[in-house]
Amino acid sequence: MKTGVMPVGHLSASQMRSVLLAATAPPPLRSARPWRFQCTPDAVELYADSLATGSDGDQRERMLDCGAALLNLRLAIKAQGSHADVRLFPAADRPELLAVVRPNGYETIAPQDRELVAAIAGRQSNRRPFTAAVVPSAVQRQLRRAAEVERAWLATITADQVPQLREIMRRTEVPPATPGPGGGTDLDVEPGRLVVVIGSLHDTALGRLQAGQALQRVLLTATAAGLSAALSAQAMAVPATRRELRQLLGGGLWPQIMLRLGHGAAVPALAQPQLEDVVISDERPFGR
């Protein structure tokens, strides 16, 4: 079966295969991968699969996942020595078309971005218990800056806010997270642990897509710094929890995802998806 991988701009088919493998690498928040890519002679198009179905929480998670894939796509194009020219939501009558990315001209990738590209293969969600080692303040600043680069915000849950966060999660009856190897959970809300929330200024499709790119840049920055990350989407699935969490954070930020960051044991890598499953071609058109 043809994969739909073809030369795009001045990038060869071989280079595009490398780019698309990186773009499809982020582990999704759920088991399904909601992104689809289509190559044209001068651009890569990113589509959201099944965007019009499911709850608001499902839609938000899909947009975050697609944003993560988009960030990887941009970085991978840079790694090929090209500038990634991005247009978000380019067609008002096609909401499923999230982005058009054109490899435009030549650009030398910055050392910091090269580190992020190298971290793509090692980025996994880690449910195992973290050690008590503190994440250095310099690394926390890097993580905060990583979110801001993508026009999103990273808010840290302070020690004073931990009791309120626990109460919010208890009152909204968020189901307990599934224990991971060694008895860890998706989210351990403990004093001294680094728990952060990535959010957007607006709770729109654009804001969520930007938050997804910010999430991936934060996670790759954490991976490059030797940190593990555990994502918690459960708290965001309950509308009341999101509203209360928003107030806890000052009322100006729409929380999109919560995660804890720290030092944990390595976890096995996930299998890479087949490009045939996520790259649109004549033989496998969009929506089939």
Secondary structure as UniProt FT lines:
FT   TURN            9..10
FT   HELIX           13..23
FT   STRAND          35..39
FT   STRAND          44..48
FT   TURN            49..52
FT   HELIX           56..79
FT   TURN            80..81
FT   STRAND          82..88
FT   TURN            92..93
FT   TURN            95..96
FT   STRAND          97..106
FT   HELIX           111..119
FT   HELIX           120..122
FT   HELIX           137..149
FT   TURN            150..151
FT   STRAND          153..156
FT   HELIX           159..161
FT   HELIX           162..171
FT   TURN            172..173
FT   HELIX           181..183
FT   TURN            191..192
FT   STRAND          194..200
FT   HELIX           205..224
FT   TURN            225..226
FT   STRAND          228..232
FT   HELIX           235..237
FT   HELIX           239..248
FT   TURN            249..250
FT   STRAND          254..262
FT   HELIX           275..278
FT   TURN            286..287
//
